[in-house]
């Protein structure tokens, strides 16, 4: 891997200025001031001949001779890291952590950078060890921030929660919404393990941390639903509407099922229709169409879809309308035309069905609470890409807007 030319100029310049300043400061004899260590020139030659490993050996030899070259090594390691050569960056930073001559601040910085190297390389246990060693240092807040990122990667949510609170004690900012999601992730793990009591406790912690965390209310509703407590489930989902109604599509099918279990189908259809009108969503519309078809028949469902698509035209809605129309009795030519039309539309709707992150633009068929692309929480709204293009809504602002309208 080739090195950029400007780095080849900059690294010698950094070292030579530092070396000469150190020598002049010491006021040693002229013969010493006028010479640079041979290892320094060897290192530059190795860089020029694209032999970075030998260059490292040479520069480390310089460091052993002269104690004023720390910045050179930080610059060299930074270059390696930017080039993706993490193993070489690790080598330089490890050497710096063992130098007795450098200041405590430089040693702590080297330890921190070494932890970052390990984190980039995916050596998480070594990264955790490096960051933990800085818990009593001046870099404790920076190290704690890296530990939080590490625990998110490991999905060690209990540790992430503890680290987030520690960061706040250090005076650093950690959004309440993020911490609430950590509690929700922990609750989800308890749900998977069948421990619903602990899951409920963690979800209550989430709501205590962030009263507007819609995910906690949705999950509490899901727990009540699995326990056949349908009235309580509906109550939790209605609470979610007050927090952020744009997330209701995530529980639409279960909400309709709960109303059916309670034999309150008309109330359920009325609620779904109200949501579709106030918070347009193709996913909610499909649940509503299914509910109408189950209670009033396929023709009523088709009429509903046609009315909704006329009110809010979309390719996704038209695709579902054609799907319903194809179920009816049509002559062969008409059926053939409709089938061809739907095939053409379906090809275009595949990309429109995706969810999209409003921070980095990442798109996925599956909904994520934390974007896999940029790792931001709540940056993906459970609305399809086409809906966001025609009816934009902000994931982060919707909850606050809703809170002021109730």
N, C-alpha and C positions, 0 to 999 in steps of 0.2 A: 504494500500500500504506500503510495507516494505521499510525501509531505508537501504542503503548500510552501512556495518560495518565501513568502513573507515571514513564515515561522522560522525558516532557516536563518533569516537575518535577525529576527527579534530575539531568539533564544541566546545567540552569542552576545548580542548587545546587552541584554538584561544581565547576563553573567559578568561581562567585562566591566560594566559600570559598577556593579556591586563589588566586584573583586578589587577594582582600583580604588573605590571609595574606602573600602576596609583597610587597604594597605596604606593609603595616605593618612587615614585617621590614626594609624599606629605609628606613623612617622618612622618607619623602618628605613633601612639604607636604600640608596638609589638602585642598587643592583636587584634588590627584591621587588621594588616597585615597578620596575620595567619589565618584569617577566610574568607570564601567565603559566599556570600549571600545564604540564604536557598532557595530562589526562583530559583537560578541557579541549585541546586541539584534536585529540583522538576522538572525543565524542562528536565534535562537529564533523570530522571526516566521515565517521560512521553514519551520521545522519545524511550527509551528502551522497553517500554511496548506498543509501537505503538499507542500512543494517541496524534497525532500531534496537534490537536486543543488545548488540555490542555497544551501541551508543549509551544505553542505560548503564551498562557495566562501567563505562568510562566516566560518566557523570557521577555515578555513585562513588567512584574513586576520588573524584574532585571533592565531593562532599566530605569524604573522610579526611582530606587534607585541609580543607578550608571550611570554617563554620558559618560563613556569610553567604551561602549559596542556596538557602532554603527556598527562596522565591523562584529560583531557576527550576527546582524540582517540582514545585507546585504547578508552574507553568507547563513543564514537560508532561506531568501526569494529566493535566487538564486537556492538553493536546491529544494525548492517547485516548482519553475518554471520549472526546468529541469525534475522533476517528473510529470509535467503536472497538478500540483495542483495550478492552477492560482489564485483561490479564496483565498488560504492561502497566496500566495505571495502578493496579493493585500492588505490583512489585515496587513501584516508586514510593507509594504512600506507606507501605509496610516498612520500607527502609527508614523513612522519616520518623515513624513512631518509635524506632529503636535508638535514635540518636540522642545521646545524653547531653550534647552541647547545645541543642536548640532550646528555645524558651518553652515554658509550659503552654502558652497560648498557641504556639506553632504545633506543638505535639498534639494538643486537643483538636486543632484544625485538621491535622493529618489523620487522626483517628476518625473524625467525622467524615472526611472525604473517603477514607477507606471503607467506612460503613456504606456510603453511597455507592461505591464501586461494587461491593458485595450485593447490594440491593439490585443494581443494574444487571449484575451477572446471574441473579436468581439464587444466590447462595444466602438464603434468608436467615439461617441460624447464625452464620458469621456476622451478618449485618446487624441482627438483633443484639448480639454480644457487643459489637463495637458501639452501638448507640447507647446501650445500657451503661457502658463504662463511663459515659459522659454525664450521668445523672446528677453528679455533684459539681459539674463544671460550669463555666460561663456559657457553654454551648448547649446547655440542657434543654432549652426551648426548641432549638433547631433539631436536636437529636430526637426529642419527643415527637415533633412533627413527622419526622421520618418513620418513627416507630408506629405512629398512627396509620401511615400509608402502608407499612408492612403488614400490620394486623388486618387491614382491609383486604389486602391481597390474600392473606391466609384464611380469611373469613373467621378469624378469632375475635368474635364480636364482643365477648366479655372483656377481653384485653383492650379492644378498641375503645370501649366505653370508659374504662379506667384511664386510658391514655388521654382521651379527650378532656376528661375532667382535670387531669394533671396539667394539660396545656392551658386550660382556663385559669388554673391557679398561678401559672407563670405569667398571666396577663395576655396570653395569645387568644386570638379569636377563633372559636369553633362554632359554626352555626348550630342553633338549637335543632333545626330540622335535620341536620346530618346525624346528630346524636340520637334523635328520635328514631331515625332509620336503623341505627345500630341495634336499638332495643327491638325494633320490628324484626330484624334479621335473626336476632337471638330467639325471639318468640317463634319465628318460622321453624327454627331448628327444633324447638320443643314440640311444636305441632307435628313435625315429621316423626319425632320420637314417641308421640302419643301422650305427652305430658301436657294436657290442656290447661291444668291449673297454673303451672309455671308460665305457660305461654300467655295466659290472661294477665298475670302479674307483670310480665315484661311489657305488655301492650299498655297497661295502665301507667307504667314508668314512662313510656313513649309519650303518652298524652300529658303527663305531668311536665315533661321536658318541653313539649311543643303542643299546645292545645289545638293547633290547626293541622296536626298531622293526620291527613285523611287515610293514610295507609293503615294506621292503628285501628281506626273505626271499621274499615273494611274487613280487616282480619278478625276483629272481635265478632262482627256479624257472621263471618264464615264459621267461626268456632260454634256460635250459637246454632247455626244452621245444621252443622254436623251432629249436634246434640239434640236435634229435633225441637229446639226452642225457637220456633219460627217467628213468633211475635217479637221476641227480643232481637232476633236477627234483623228483621225489618226495621226495628227501632234504631239499631246501630247504623244501618245503611242510610236511613233518613238523616241521621246525624252527620254522616259523610257528605250528604248533599249540602248541608249548611257550611261545611268546611271547604269543600271544593267539588262542585257538581260535575265537573268535566271528567271525574274518575268513575262515575256511576256505570259506564259501560263494562267495567271490570266485574261487576256483580249483577249485571242485568239478568242473565240466565237463572242464577240462584234466587234472585228476588222474585222472579215470576214463579219459580218452583215453590217458594215459601208461601206465596199468596194462594197457589193451588192447594197446598197441604192444608191451609186454613179454610179452604173452600170459599175464598173471597176473590174469585176470578175477575169480577167486574171492577172491583177496587184496584186490583193489580193492573188491569188494562188501562184504567183511568190514570194511574200513577205513571205508567210507562209512556202513555200518550203525552202527558204533561211534561215529562222529562225530554221527550223527543222534540217537543215544540219549543221549550225554553233553552235546551242544551243540545242542539242538533248533533246526532251521531249515527252513522250507518250501522254500528254494532247494536245500539239500542233499538234502532228501527227494525232490525232483523228479529230481535227478541219480541218486539211488539207484534210484528207480522206473524210470528209463530204462535203467539198467544191468541191473536184474533183467529187464525186458522184453526186452532184447537177448539175454540169455543163457538165460532160463527161460520166456519167453513172456508175453503180455499178461495172462493170468489170474493168474499169480504176482505180476505188478506190481500188479494190482488188489487182491489179498489183502494185499500189503504196505502199500499205501496205506490200506486199511480198518483194518488193525491199528494203524497209526501215528496215524490220525485218532481212533480210539477211545481210544488212550492219551493223546493231547494234542489235544482237540477245538479246531478253528478253522474259520472260514468259508473261509479260503484253502485249507486242506487238504480240506474238504468239496467245494469247487469243483473241485479237481483229481480227487477221487475220482469225482464225477459225470461229469467229462469222460471218464475211463477207462471208466466203466460204459456210457456212450452209444456206445462203440465196439463193444460186444457185440451179440449177436443178441437183440432184444427185440420183443414184439408192438407193434403200432402205438400202442395206447392207453398202454401203459407207456412207450414211447419219447416220446410227446407229453408225458406228465406229467413225466418226468425232464428233458426239454428246457426246459419252462416253469420248473421248480424251479431249474435251473442258471442260466437267464437272470435270474431274480430275485436269486439269490445273487451272480452276477457283477456286477450293478449295485452291490451293497453292498461288494464286495471291491476295487473300483477304488481307493477312497481308502485301503483297508487295505494295499494293496501298496506304498505309498510308504515311502521312507526318511525318518527324522525326526531333526533335530538335537536333541541333548539339552541344548544351551545356550540356543538361541533359539526352538526349535520349528519351524524351517524344514522344509518337506517337499518331496520331489522323487521322481520316478520313477527317476532315475539316482542312483547312489552317488557321493558326493564325499568325498575325503580332507580337503578344506578346505571348510567350510560357506560357500556363497555368500551366506548371510544375515548371519552375524556374523563371518565370516572366521576362526573358530577351527579349529584342526587337531584331528583325532581326536575330534570331537564328534558324528560320525554313525557309528553301528554298522551294519554291513551286515545288518541284520535288519529285517523289515517292521514297519510301525506296529502291526499287530495283535499280532505276536509280542512287541513291547516292552511292550504293555499287559498281556498275560497273563504273560509271562516276562521281566520287566525285567532289563537288564544294563547296567552303565556301561561306556562305551567306554574311559575313562581308568583305571578300576579293574581291569578284567578282566585286563590284562597282569600287573599286580602280584600279583593273586590267583593266577593261573596259575603265576607264577614261584615262589611259595611252596608250591605243591602238587606240584611235581616234584622 
